[in-house]
């Protein structure tokens, strides 16, 4: 029997990759011709993109360019990093994929043939994210006469979103068989008026331990160990964790759920990357928590640091040299495979970086000789409007973006 599964299989997340692999392998070991539908719409294709992906806060003239320039060195380094290479290698080696589909319309026009279509697992029905609002993950593209079912699909929500309740009721109700990953999912099915659903285990548990040992990479160690991810570095937490053979980071998080008051640094609440999402995630109900901020006069500078990026002329030049080496070795496609171009319809090469280097060099030249030394001993650029002729393009672009007309020192030459 030919079975096609659909899930968020290629999002550079360990759990997402392993659950996709496990379900497909389980089906194949039982004699089915199983494949994963390679569904990658725009909202699932932005990982490791070098240009674009601007936050709505910065999506306006001037700010858009500044944001992307500031993010560019880090994005380029990550794109060439080991983490991306490992995920891409795993996908190519272990995930049997169909042809690529980049939209729901493309799936409807020519769905990959199958006798059975399976949706799941993972958070494919979480309407806080675009995939939960995408009819593809409810198998709405499947032709008539075939079997449509979900396996271990997850809502990852406490309640059905009223704005999407009618559509979810219709989409899930059209499936021949429904199973969810958590018992809480059964309660949400009841809210939608859908009966007959079952709670099943995550597909990673369908495979025996021997199957996972085939993928495991030996780790050098002289004695048994535990992975420690302690965000506070607390000696007390570490001692308790070592005594109980548990992870200090997870222990501290679990203990915090029994607290009525949590004292923490700003970044655990306000940082877009470090905040504790179990408390302060985007999907949390408004008014659930009360924040008491001490020393609030320090908060603007701290938040500015959290949302700011640095751009070094030396870093961009270094990336350019790396690009040159890869191009000389004929490895451009390794850097930028056709299916994942950093800029839609374009290729980024060492030569293209010349424009970035030229712009930064121009900024450095404009700021030269105007830097001042602050009370902290750090030299910073003076106001650009004292240096740049009135009406110049640089000044206009900065002012149009509502930025203060000052050099931020991002080029490293001020």
Buried (B, 14 or more C-beta within 10 A) or exposed (E): EBBBBBBBBBBBBEBBBBBBBBBBBBBBEEEBEBBBBBBBBEEBBEBBBBBBEBEEEBEEEBBBBBBBBBBBBEBBEBBBEEEBEBBBEBBEEBBBBBEEBBBBEBBBEEBBEBEBBBBBBBBBBBBBBEBBBBBBBBBBBBEEEBBBBBBBBBBBBEEBBEEBBEBBBEBBBEBEBBBBBBEBBBBBBEBBEBEEBBBBEBBBEBBEEEBEEEEEEEEEEEEEEEEBEBBBEBEEBBEBBEEEEBBBBBBBBEEBEEEEEEEEEBBBBBBEEBBBEEBBEEEEEEEEEEEEEEEEEEEEEBBEEBBEBBBBBEBBBBBBEBBBEBBEEEEBEEBBEEEBBBEEEEEBBBEEBEEBBEBBBEBBEBBEEBBEEEEEEEEBBBBBBEBBEEEBEBBBBBBEBEBEBBBBBBBBBB
